[in-house]
Amino acid sequence: MNTFRAGTLRDRIHILRRTGIKDEWGLPLPQAWENLTSRAIAADVRHNSGLNAINADADVSVVRASIRIRRRTDVDAGMRVLFGGPLYEIEAIYPGRNGECIDLVCKRIPGHKT
């Protein structure tokens, strides 16, 4: 059996979800985010290089990342990832080959730093 090695998850991230707080008109407040967990989540964060973006005919000004974490069922596209200072939007979630992890396909949110 091929097991997932925890030593490969050397980065620490926070996953953020909307709080559900709304304004007086019932619209969700854009700045209303909270941590999904009370502690940082172990992850393997990988950024696509500029060369990969050029070869893929992608917009090189867009910073993309692939983030691998242990399998969770409470993470959805549209949530955010805080890694260091920058924020990333989760665009898609893919299951890992062995079912022990998931891969988050993310795009950096320009101009946002904590």
N, C-alpha and C positions, 0 to 999 in steps of 0.2 A: 504494500500500500504506500502510495506517495503522499507523505504528510507535509503540511505547510510549516516552514521553519520560521519561528518568531524572530530570529536574529536578522531577518531581512527587512523588518519593519523598524528602521532606525530613526525616522522622523516623527515629530509629534505635531498633531493638528487638532483643531477644534472644528466640529461641524455645527453650523448655525441653522436654526429654523425660525420661521416667522412666529411671532408671539401670539398673533391673533388679535392684538390690540387695534381698535378702530377709532377713527376720528368721530366728530359729532354728526357727520353725514353717513356713517357706517362704512366708510372706505378704509381698507387696511393701511396703517401707517408704514411708509417705506423704510423707516429707520428702526422698526420694531422687530429686532432679532434677538435670539437667546441661544445659549449653548445647548446642544442636544444632550450632552453628558456633563457631569460635574468635573471630570478629569479629561486630560488630553488623551487622544486616541493614537495608538501606534500606527504608523503608516510608512509606505515607501513612495516618496514623491519624485516624479521624473518629469522634467521639462523637455519638450521637443526642441531640438536645436534649430537655429535659423536656417541651416542648410536643408534640414528635413522639410521645413515649411516652404522653402523655395522650390525644392524638388516636387512637392505636392501641389504646386501652384496655389498655395494658400497666402492669405494676407499676413506678411511677416510682422506687422505691427500688433497682431493678436498673439498674446502669450497663452499657450495651451499647456496643460499638465495632465498627466495620468497619475492617479493616486490609488494605490492598492492598500486596502485595509482588511481586517478580518470580516467575515460575512456578518452582515447585520440586516435586519428586515425593516428598520425604522429610518432608513435613509432614502430620500426621493430626489429626483431631478428638480431643480429650482431651489434647493437648499444651497448653502454657501459653505466654503471651507476657508478657515483662517490658518495660514501657514506662515509663521514669522510675522511680517507686517502686512503683506498683500492679502486681498480677499479674492477668492475664486468662486465662480458660479458653477454648480454641478449641472452639466448638460445631459449626461446619460450615465447609466449604471449598467455594467456588464458583469455577469457571474464569472468567477475564475474557473479554470479547467477542472479543479478537483472539488469544487463546492465549498472550500474552506475560506475563500476570500472573494472580494468583489473589487472591481476596478471602476473608479470614478473618473469620467472624462470631464475635464474642467477647463474653463476659460477665465483668465484673470480679468477682474473688473477694473477698468482703467481709472486712475486717480484715487483709488481707495487704499488707504493705509491706516493702520491703527497706531 
